[in-house]
Amino acid sequence: MPETTRTPQPTETGPARRSLGTGPGRLLVALYGIFTVAAASRSLYQLIAQFDRAPLAYGLSAGSALVYGFITFSLVRGGEGARRAAFACCALELLGVLGIGTWTLLDPSAFPDATVWSDYGMGYLFIPIFLPVTGLLWLRRSRTERTAA
């Protein structure tokens, strides 16, 4: 019986499954990983020890930690599905930073304590406003590189 050779599909091996966290994406993975730990640990402590002080702010910080964690996971996982998921989460993150940043400026009384995204991430050296933009650009570039390959 002749042996048939199976051609690997792009989703199984090759560039389509390549980690998005390679090359310049490594910096994104590192930053998103750091922000995941920072936002999660800060919000966890605040939700446990100070919940009554600013539940909205602490809940939003916990939400941002989940977004950061999912983006980190997607960048490391790689593949087209993970790229699309990370792209959607980066867009959501950018909307969150812009929305919450604007809200904290317009109604500071709603936030007795800061969130990760307050004042467009001023408490985190404005990295939260630049991170999703950089992520979106990287994810878009990685799609075009993969398409050209």
ZADO-1210 file (C-alpha; in nm, 4 decimals, padded with zeros to 6 digits):
<atoms>
<atom x="00.0000" y="00.0000" z="00.0000" code="MET" pos="1"/>
<atom x="00.1551" y="00.3344" z="-00.0976" code="PRO" pos="2"/>
<atom x="00.2413" y="00.5705" z="00.1816" code="GLU" pos="3"/>
<atom x="00.0585" y="00.9011" z="00.1643" code="THR" pos="4"/>
<atom x="00.2212" y="01.2125" z="00.2852" code="THR" pos="5"/>
<atom x="-00.0007" y="01.4547" z="00.4655" code="ARG" pos="6"/>
<atom x="00.0716" y="01.8203" z="00.4035" code="THR" pos="7"/>
<atom x="00.0581" y="02.0154" z="00.7301" code="PRO" pos="8"/>
<atom x="-00.2118" y="02.2785" z="00.7409" code="GLN" pos="9"/>
<atom x="-00.1114" y="02.6368" z="00.8320" code="PRO" pos="10"/>
<atom x="-00.3029" y="02.6117" z="01.1602" code="THR" pos="11"/>
<atom x="-00.1004" y="02.3079" z="01.2719" code="GLU" pos="12"/>
<atom x="00.2560" y="02.4203" z="01.2069" code="THR" pos="13"/>
<atom x="00.4489" y="02.6929" z="01.0363" code="GLY" pos="14"/>
<atom x="00.4093" y="03.0679" z="01.0484" code="PRO" pos="15"/>
<atom x="00.0377" y="03.0662" z="01.1286" code="ALA" pos="16"/>
<atom x="00.1113" y="02.8980" z="01.4637" code="ARG" pos="17"/>
<atom x="00.4203" y="03.1067" z="01.5329" code="ARG" pos="18"/>
<atom x="00.4091" y="03.2878" z="01.8647" code="SER" pos="19"/>
<atom x="00.3090" y="03.6499" z="01.8419" code="LEU" pos="20"/>
<atom x="00.5488" y="03.7081" z="02.1299" code="GLY" pos="21"/>
<atom x="00.8615" y="03.6637" z="01.9201" code="THR" pos="22"/>
<atom x="01.0855" y="03.9434" z="01.8027" code="GLY" pos="23"/>
<atom x="00.9465" y="04.2840" z="01.9043" code="PRO" pos="24"/>
<atom x="00.6421" y="04.1023" z="02.0430" code="GLY" pos="25"/>
<atom x="00.8597" y="03.9850" z="02.3343" code="ARG" pos="26"/>
<atom x="00.8531" y="04.3356" z="02.4779" code="LEU" pos="27"/>
<atom x="00.4735" y="04.3371" z="02.4518" code="LEU" pos="28"/>
<atom x="00.4532" y="04.0007" z="02.6274" code="VAL" pos="29"/>
<atom x="00.6806" y="04.1281" z="02.9046" code="ALA" pos="30"/>
<atom x="00.4865" y="04.4527" z="02.9505" code="LEU" pos="31"/>
<atom x="00.1479" y="04.2824" z="02.9410" code="TYR" pos="32"/>
<atom x="00.2750" y="04.0207" z="03.1859" code="GLY" pos="33"/>
<atom x="00.3999" y="04.2885" z="03.4253" code="ILE" pos="34"/>
<atom x="00.0737" y="04.4806" z="03.3976" code="PHE" pos="35"/>
<atom x="-00.1258" y="04.1623" z="03.4562" code="THR" pos="36"/>
<atom x="00.0573" y="04.0973" z="03.7823" code="VAL" pos="37"/>
<atom x="00.0539" y="04.4646" z="03.8890" code="ALA" pos="38"/>
<atom x="-00.3158" y="04.5221" z="03.8195" code="ALA" pos="39"/>
<atom x="-00.4238" y="04.1846" z="03.9591" code="ALA" pos="40"/>
<atom x="-00.2260" y="04.2097" z="04.2827" code="SER" pos="41"/>
<atom x="-00.3251" y="04.5710" z="04.3436" code="ARG" pos="42"/>
<atom x="-00.6942" y="04.5146" z="04.2737" code="SER" pos="43"/>
<atom x="-00.7050" y="04.1877" z="04.4697" code="LEU" pos="44"/>
<atom x="-00.5651" y="04.3599" z="04.7772" code="TYR" pos="45"/>
<atom x="-00.7988" y="04.6564" z="04.7341" code="GLN" pos="46"/>
<atom x="-01.1055" y="04.4379" z="04.6773" code="LEU" pos="47"/>
<atom x="-01.0271" y="04.2376" z="04.9922" code="ILE" pos="48"/>
<atom x="-00.9048" y="04.5108" z="05.2263" code="ALA" pos="49"/>
<atom x="-01.0698" y="04.8301" z="05.1011" code="GLN" pos="50"/>
<atom x="-01.3767" y="04.7286" z="04.8972" code="PHE" pos="51"/>
<atom x="-01.6116" y="04.9760" z="05.0666" code="ASP" pos="52"/>
<atom x="-01.3811" y="05.2692" z="04.9883" code="ARG" pos="53"/>
<atom x="-01.4019" y="05.2568" z="04.6041" code="ALA" pos="54"/>
<atom x="-01.5688" y="04.9398" z="04.4705" code="PRO" pos="55"/>
<atom x="-01.6071" y="05.0763" z="04.1159" code="LEU" pos="56"/>
<atom x="-01.2397" y="05.1701" z="04.0838" code="ALA" pos="57"/>
<atom x="-01.1180" y="04.8405" z="04.2284" code="TYR" pos="58"/>
<atom x="-01.3557" y="04.6378" z="04.0152" code="GLY" pos="59"/>
<atom x="-01.2393" y="04.8188" z="03.7021" code="LEU" pos="60"/>
<atom x="-00.8770" y="04.7522" z="03.7960" code="SER" pos="61"/>
<atom x="-00.9595" y="04.3826" z="03.8349" code="ALA" pos="62"/>
<atom x="-01.1251" y="04.3914" z="03.4919" code="GLY" pos="63"/>
<atom x="-00.8165" y="04.5493" z="03.3403" code="SER" pos="64"/>
<atom x="-00.6051" y="04.2712" z="03.4945" code="ALA" pos="65"/>
<atom x="-00.8242" y="04.0130" z="03.3195" code="LEU" pos="66"/>
<atom x="-00.7858" y="04.1935" z="02.9869" code="VAL" pos="67"/>
<atom x="-00.4082" y="04.2162" z="03.0328" code="TYR" pos="68"/>
<atom x="-00.3887" y="03.8480" z="03.1241" code="GLY" pos="69"/>
<atom x="-00.5906" y="03.7388" z="02.8218" code="PHE" pos="70"/>
<atom x="-00.3779" y="03.9493" z="02.5869" code="ILE" pos="71"/>
<atom x="-00.0588" y="03.8054" z="02.7394" code="THR" pos="72"/>
<atom x="-00.1915" y="03.4518" z="02.6941" code="PHE" pos="73"/>
<atom x="-00.2952" y="03.5221" z="02.3338" code="SER" pos="74"/>
<atom x="00.0424" y="03.6734" z="02.2424" code="LEU" pos="75"/>
<atom x="00.2249" y="03.3715" z="02.3815" code="VAL" pos="76"/>
<atom x="-00.0139" y="03.1178" z="02.2292" code="ARG" pos="77"/>
<atom x="00.0158" y="03.2525" z="01.8765" code="GLY" pos="78"/>
<atom x="-00.1826" y="03.1504" z="01.5730" code="GLY" pos="79"/>
<atom x="-00.4422" y="03.3395" z="01.3758" code="GLU" pos="80"/>
<atom x="-00.7267" y="03.2824" z="01.6223" code="GLY" pos="81"/>
<atom x="-00.5165" y="03.4093" z="01.9114" code="ALA" pos="82"/>
<atom x="-00.4061" y="03.7082" z="01.7024" code="ARG" pos="83"/>
<atom x="-00.7680" y="03.8016" z="01.6324" code="ARG" pos="84"/>
<atom x="-00.8640" y="03.7581" z="01.9990" code="ALA" pos="85"/>
<atom x="-00.5676" y="03.9678" z="02.1134" code="ALA" pos="86"/>
<atom x="-00.6547" y="04.2340" z="01.8548" code="PHE" pos="87"/>
<atom x="-01.0134" y="04.2542" z="01.9848" code="ALA" pos="88"/>
<atom x="-00.8912" y="04.2730" z="02.3458" code="CYS" pos="89"/>
<atom x="-00.6371" y="04.5439" z="02.2633" code="CYS" pos="90"/>
<atom x="-00.9156" y="04.7448" z="02.0981" code="ALA" pos="91"/>
<atom x="-01.1345" y="04.6897" z="02.4067" code="LEU" pos="92"/>
<atom x="-00.8436" y="04.7924" z="02.6279" code="GLU" pos="93"/>
<atom x="-00.7907" y="05.1123" z="02.4295" code="LEU" pos="94"/>
<atom x="-01.1614" y="05.1965" z="02.4559" code="LEU" pos="95"/>
<atom x="-01.1447" y="05.1271" z="02.8294" code="GLY" pos="96"/>
<atom x="-00.8432" y="05.3496" z="02.8826" code="VAL" pos="97"/>
<atom x="-01.0000" y="05.6319" z="02.6815" code="LEU" pos="98"/>
<atom x="-01.3426" y="05.5933" z="02.8406" code="GLY" pos="99"/>
<atom x="-01.2298" y="05.5547" z="03.2016" code="ILE" pos="100"/>
<atom x="-00.9553" y="05.8123" z="03.1569" code="GLY" pos="101"/>
<atom x="-01.2099" y="06.0656" z="03.0354" code="THR" pos="102"/>
<atom x="-01.4614" y="05.9663" z="03.3044" code="TRP" pos="103"/>
<atom x="-01.2029" y="06.0188" z="03.5804" code="THR" pos="104"/>
<atom x="-01.1279" y="06.3657" z="03.4472" code="LEU" pos="105"/>
<atom x="-01.4934" y="06.4674" z="03.4065" code="LEU" pos="106"/>
<atom x="-01.6235" y="06.3183" z="03.7334" code="ASP" pos="107"/>
<atom x="-01.3379" y="06.2666" z="03.9806" code="PRO" pos="108"/>
<atom x="-01.5859" y="06.2120" z="04.2654" code="SER" pos="109"/>
<atom x="-01.6911" y="05.8822" z="04.1043" code="ALA" pos="110"/>
<atom x="-01.3387" y="05.7514" z="04.1668" code="PHE" pos="111"/>
<atom x="-01.2248" y="05.8159" z="04.5239" code="PRO" pos="112"/>
<atom x="-00.9238" y="05.5985" z="04.4417" code="ASP" pos="113"/>
<atom x="-00.7409" y="05.5513" z="04.1121" code="ALA" pos="114"/>
<atom x="-00.7769" y="05.2638" z="03.8690" code="THR" pos="115"/>
<atom x="-00.5077" y="05.1374" z="03.6346" code="VAL" pos="116"/>
<atom x="-00.6727" y="05.3377" z="03.3568" code="TRP" pos="117"/>
<atom x="-00.7481" y="05.6561" z="03.5580" code="SER" pos="118"/>
<atom x="-00.6303" y="05.9757" z="03.3926" code="ASP" pos="119"/>
<atom x="-00.5241" y="05.7679" z="03.0916" code="TYR" pos="120"/>
<atom x="-00.2815" y="05.5650" z="03.3034" code="GLY" pos="121"/>
<atom x="-00.0986" y="05.8589" z="03.4608" code="MET" pos="122"/>
<atom x="-00.0252" y="05.6528" z="03.7743" code="GLY" pos="123"/>
<atom x="00.1543" y="05.4024" z="03.5495" code="TYR" pos="124"/>
<atom x="00.3546" y="05.6568" z="03.3463" code="LEU" pos="125"/>
<atom x="00.0847" y="05.6586" z="03.0730" code="PHE" pos="126"/>
<atom x="00.1915" y="05.3112" z="02.9643" code="ILE" pos="127"/>
<atom x="-00.1755" y="05.1954" z="02.9676" code="PRO" pos="128"/>
<atom x="-00.2579" y="05.4383" z="02.6849" code="ILE" pos="129"/>
<atom x="00.0438" y="05.3451" z="02.4722" code="PHE" pos="130"/>
<atom x="00.0310" y="04.9692" z="02.5326" code="LEU" pos="131"/>
<atom x="-00.2904" y="04.8917" z="02.3399" code="PRO" pos="132"/>
<atom x="-00.1895" y="05.1180" z="02.0514" code="VAL" pos="133"/>
<atom x="00.1450" y="04.9406" z="02.0275" code="THR" pos="134"/>
<atom x="-00.0286" y="04.6043" z="02.0600" code="GLY" pos="135"/>
<atom x="-00.2739" y="04.6844" z="01.7814" code="LEU" pos="136"/>
<atom x="00.0076" y="04.7969" z="01.5529" code="LEU" pos="137"/>
<atom x="00.2125" y="04.4828" z="01.6269" code="TRP" pos="138"/>
<atom x="-00.0846" y="04.2521" z="01.5749" code="LEU" pos="139"/>
<atom x="-00.1710" y="04.4228" z="01.2478" code="ARG" pos="140"/>
<atom x="00.1907" y="04.4003" z="01.1320" code="ARG" pos="141"/>
<atom x="00.2139" y="04.0340" z="01.2300" code="SER" pos="142"/>
<atom x="-00.0965" y="03.9618" z="01.0206" code="ARG" pos="143"/>
<atom x="00.0500" y="04.1292" z="00.7124" code="THR" pos="144"/>
<atom x="00.3834" y="03.9499" z="00.7580" code="GLU" pos="145"/>
<atom x="00.2035" y="03.6162" z="00.7874" code="ARG" pos="146"/>
<atom x="-00.0084" y="03.6890" z="00.4813" code="THR" pos="147"/>
<atom x="00.2991" y="03.7804" z="00.2760" code="ALA" pos="148"/>
<atom x="00.4856" y="03.4634" z="00.3824" code="ALA" pos="149"/>
</atoms>
